[in-house]
Amino acid sequence: MKLATLKQGGRDGTLVVVNRALTHCRAVPAIARTLQVALDDWEACEPQLRQVYEALNSGAFSTPDVFDPALCHSPLPRAYQWADGSAYVNHVELVRRARGAELPPSFWTDPLMYQGGSDSFVGPRDPVYALSEDWGIDLEAEVAVVTGDVRMGCSVADAAKSVRLLMLVNDVSLRNLIPAELAKGFGFFQSKPASAFSPVAVTPDELGADWSDSRVHRPLTVHLNGALFGQPDAGQDMIFNFAQLIAHAAKTRELEAGSVIGSGTVSNKQGGLQGSSIANGGVGYACIAEVRMYETIESGEPQTDYMKFGDRVQIDMPDRFGASIFGAIDQTVTRYPGAASPD
């Protein structure tokens, strides 16, 4: 089943069911006005939403609405919880190697996670707003899950059962603001602006065999200014699966229905700069920082710039037949309007 939120009907939008081909949709106010309402009463709403989904796919509705991703908000325009992990330890290892630091052994057994801002996600076709290019504007292509209610201290097996929906994420980072924030020893805040999610969220069964072991086993495609920048496999080198990430987040607290848990930047282990880029036959990257890490390790300094105003990033995931599963995130980096640039 595929669900989306249109930018109408208030701050939390209007829930629509979208057909598998991402061409048509139908609002379902009699079932749930918003996605959060559906998640709060998933056991009752899910079977009804699925009936609408099946009817859309079979052509039972004579006049379904055309589905336009440009009219979409993120499936959850805001959420009670957004916690982003770092399940691809290869990415973390590269970051530390670039600054000459060793990777602590615990990173292979205990996932990293930060609590992001969830009061204002942006739509999949909305701009990436910033006030200055000097902030080091970077994309981060990820996968995320939306959970039902999760008990504190839940087992990994129970955490796996809590997954309701899957989405793609552009978890933008302002790289040049990160070092000063981390130096304070209190984590990210200014360096992590609003994230954007894919036009649709899908139930795990939509992926068939490509959803197994609480991982998505499909390539995540990233285009930067129209050129293929990366296509790493989201199921490969994911050291901590989503069930483990959820259980980690719930160790000391309950998670409420509608909590969003991210995978962190998708990253496959590769053979250095010369073998990692698309041009050299590698799978490329899901963030600019990663290619800059390879450049720093191999040549002493980075050569690739972070994104500038006017740059365009597209993030998508094809199924086995080449069709988009989630719809594409398609954003342009834009100077935030109506505000003076920082000194």
Secondary structure, 3 states (H helix, E strand, C coil): CEEEEECCCCCCCEEEEECCCCCEEEECCCCCCCHHHHHHCHHHHHHHHHHHHHHHHHCCCCCCEECCHHHEECCCCCCCCEEEECCCHHHHHHHHHHCCCCCCHHHHCCCCEEECCCCCCECCCCCEEECCHHHCEECCEEEEEEECCECCCCCHHHHHHCEEEEEEEECCEEHHHHHHHHHCCCCCCCCCCCCEECCEEECHHHHHHHEECCEECCECEEEECCEEEECCECCCCCCCCHHHHHHHHCCCCCECCCCEEECCCCCCCCCCHHHHCCCCCCCECCCHHHHHHHHHHHHCCCCCCCECCCCEEEEECECCCCCECCCCEEEEEEECCCCCCCC
